[in-house]
Amino acid sequence: MAKKRYGKYVRKLSFEDKGSGFFRQIAKLNGKSAGVNVQVEYGTYVAAGRIGEAPYRPHKHPFDQVLLWLGTDMNNLSELGAEVELCLGQGKEQEKHIFTCTSAVAVPKGLAHLPATHNRIDKPFIFMSVSCAAEYKCTKLSSEKAGSEPSSIAGWFSKYSKNIMHVPFVRKGAWHYGPMNRDDAGGTISEIDFKDFGFKFNMSHESIIKAPYRFGPVPDKPHVHNYHEFLCFIGADMDDLTYLGGEAELSIGKEREKHIINTPTIAIMPKGLPHCPLTITKVEKPFIFSVIRPFGHGKTTF
């Protein structure tokens, strides 16, 4: 088969399962080779317990990052099915937060975060991190007492409570994108925006229940953004994240070069690269479609 011009932008994900630990079937993608200095990682947690490796201390990054705990109930993606404790800040400012629904956490560069614990997992979920940098780096921090954490849970009006967004999902139906697109994939959709945290980050997630389904307000034409975009096709089978459960057809470039996506994949759309139409052509088992805009929204031209 002839090599496609835009094939480097469509990355089929490979998963690593070390066979031990709570975090399983991990996929990692570095967008540097496609001209976007962003890294995406996700996998599933299968048992309660501490996150990361001992000693469980805070760390910080020289880049912005978003952490996402995403439920996989296709009828209600806001239902996480777990209880999460997460520490933000350091020293006297360190706060412990707790949440039980799908939640995204804004971690601006330099903000100390962790340790974290999954107190309870009633059903597996997806954990995703998006790091706005070409290379992953972190600095481990000491605490006044090794492993010490706040004894109480921070409230709504604490310093870092605004960094945690409990993600609301709404039912999307026909005409969701406007008068030129009447398609309905069933399921729900959400939008996460952290522009108020000093970095422009935007992300959306939706459950795909049925096909055919076309994306966008002008579904049959390509469009161009003045921002980078990651199109993520994520399987929701927690026993096998390598299975997508459907098929999509994505056109890239002015030539409308077609790419068939039927396994978990991230398509990197650098700013200025025409893309779409994007059509879900088959759904065997509901899956998740996520769009990550690591440096924020901007202008779209059709």
N, C-alpha and C positions, 0 to 999 in steps of 0.2 A: 504494500500500500504506500502510495506517495506521501511524503512528509508534508504536513499541512503548515501553511505559513504562520498561522496563529496558534499552533499546537502548544507552544511553550507557555501560553497563558491559561491552559486548561489542565489542571493538575489532579490526576486521580490519586487519592490518598492511600497510603499504606499504613497499616496499624501495627504497633508493637505491643505484644503482651508478654511481659516478663514472667508471668506465671506465679507471681507472689505480690503481696501488698494489696492495698485497697483500691488503687487507681489502675484500671485495666483498659486494654484496647486503646492505646494512645496514638493519635495522629498529629503530626507536626508539619507545618508549612512555613517556609521562609520565602517571602516575596521578593527578596533582593534581586534575584536573577531576572525578574520581570520588571525591574525598575521601581519597585515599591518597597520601602524599608519598613516592613511590618511582618510580624510573626504571629501565626495562629496555632493554637494547640487545643485539642479537646479529647475527652475520653469519658469513661463512666466509672463511678464509684460503686462498689458492690457490697461494702460493709462499713459500719460506723467506726469511728476512731479519729485519731489525729491526722491532719493533713501535712504532708511533707516528711522531712527526715529530722531525727534528733540531732542536736538539741533544738527544741522547738522555740525559737526566738524570732523576734521581728527581723525583717530585712527591708531594704529599699532599692529602687532602681533609678538610673539616670535617664529614664524615659517614662512617658505616660503609659498606663496600662488599664485595661478593663477586665474584671473578673466576672464571670457569669455562671450562676447555678440555674440550669434550665430543666424544667420538668418535661416528661415525655408522654403525658396523657394526651392523646391526640384530640380528645374532646374538651380538654381544659389544660392548656399548656402552663397556666399559672399555678397549677397544683404541683408542687415540688415533690411531696412525699418524703420529706426529710426535715430535720432540725439542725440548723447550722449556727455555730458560734464563731464569730470573726472579730479579731482585735485590730483596731486602727489607731495609729499614733504611737508615741514612745514616751517612756518615763511617766511623769505625773499626768501627761495628756492622753495616755493610752486608755482607750475605751473598748469595752466588750459589747458587741452587738449580736443580736439573735434574730433569725428569721426562718420561716417555714414555707414560704412561697417562692416561686421563681423570682430571682433577684439579680441585679447587676450592680457592681461596685466600681466606682470611679477611683482610681489610684493615680493621682498626678505624680509626676517625677519628684522624688525626694520624700514622699510620704511613707513613713514606716507602716507596715502592715504585717499581719500574722502575729502570733500563732492562730490557728483555726482548728475547729473540731466539728466533726459530724456526730452529734449526740445520738441521733436516731436516723435510720434509713428504713422506711417502710417499703420503698420500691426504688430501683436504680434510676439515676438521672444523669444528665450530661453536665460536665464541668468544662468550661471554656475560658481560656485566657487569650487576650489580644494585646500584644506588646508593640508599641509604636517605635521600633528601632530595628536596625539591620542585624544586630547581634544581641543576644540575651546576656545581661550582666546584672549581678545583684551584690549588695554589701550586707553581710550579716551584722546585726547589731547586738550589743550586749544590753542587759537590763540590770537594774539595781540589785535584783536577786535573780539568779539564773532561772529562767522558766516562769517568773512571776507574771501574774495577770490580774486585772481588776476583778474584784470579788463580786461586784454588782453589774447588772446589765444597764447600758446607757439608754436614756430615754429619747423621745422625739426631738427635743431641743438641745441635745448634746452637740458638741463641736463638729463631729463627723457624721452625724445622722443623715445629713443631706447627701453624703457620698454614696448612700445605699438607696437604690431605686427598686421598690417592689413592683415588678413589671405587670401592668394590666393588659389583658388580651380582650379583644372585642371580636364578635362574629363578623366575618366578611362575607358578603354575598354578591350576587350579580350587581353590576354597575359600581362596584367598590372603587375602581379607578376612574370612573367618570362615564360620560355618555357614549364614548366610542368603544367601550369594552364591557360587555354584559356577562363575561365568563364568571363562573362560580366554582371554586375548588373546594368548597366546604371549609370547615375548620375556622380557626381564629388567627388574628394578627396583632402584633404589638410594635411599638417604636420606642427606642431608647435614645435619649439625646443628653449629652453631658457638656454642652457648650458653655454652661455656667460655671464650669470648674477650671477655666483657664486653658482648656484644650478642646478643640472641636472634634467630637466623636459622636457618631450616629450609627445605630444598628437597628435592624428590624428582624422579626422572626414570624413565620407563619406555618401553620400545619396544612399540608396538602393531602386532601382526602379523596378527591376524584379528578378525572381528566375527561376531555381536553381542557386545558386552562392556559390562557395567555396573560403575560404580565404587562403592566404599564397602561397609561392613559391613551397611548397611540400604539396598540399592540402589534400592528403589522408593519411597522417601520423601524429602522435602526435609529438610535439616538447617541448623543455624545455628552459626556460630563466634563466639567472643569475640575473634577476631583477624582480620587482613586476609589475603586469599589471592588469588593470581594463578593462573589456570588457563591454561596455555600449550599451544597446539596448533602443533607445529613440524614442518615438512616436512624430510625427510632426503635429498632429492635435491640434491646439492651443485652440480649444473649449473643448478638452478632452485629457489631457496629459496621462490619465490612459490607453488609447487605443494605442497599438503598431502598429497594421496594418499589421502584418506579423508573420512568425514563423521561428525559427531557431533550429537546432539540434547541441548541443555541447557535445563533449566527453571529459571526465576528468579522469586523472590517467592512470597508465599502463594498467588497466583493461578496459579502454575506456568506463567508465560508462556514459551512455547517459542521457542528460538532454534536455527536450523540453522547449523552451522559446517562449512564445506567448503573454506576457505582458511586459511592461517596466521593465527591469531587469539590474542589474550590477553583472557580474560574476567576482569575485576576484581570480586572479591567482598568488599566492605567488611564489617567485622565487623557482625553483626546482620542481614545480608541473607540471607533463606532462599534456598537454591539446591539443585539436584538434584531429580529424578534426572538423571544424566548417562550417556548411552549412546552408545557407538561403534556406528554403524549400518552402516558400510561401510568396507572397507579395500581400496583398489586397489593401493597400494604402502605398505609399512610406514613409520610415522612416529613421532614422539616426543611424548609427553605429559608435561609438566613442571608441578609445583605449587610455587610460590614463596610462602613465608610469611616476609616480610622482617623481621617483628618477633617471630617465634617461634610455636610451637604453644601451644594453650590448650585450652579446653573446647569440645566439640561436643555440641549438643543436637538430638535427632531428634524 
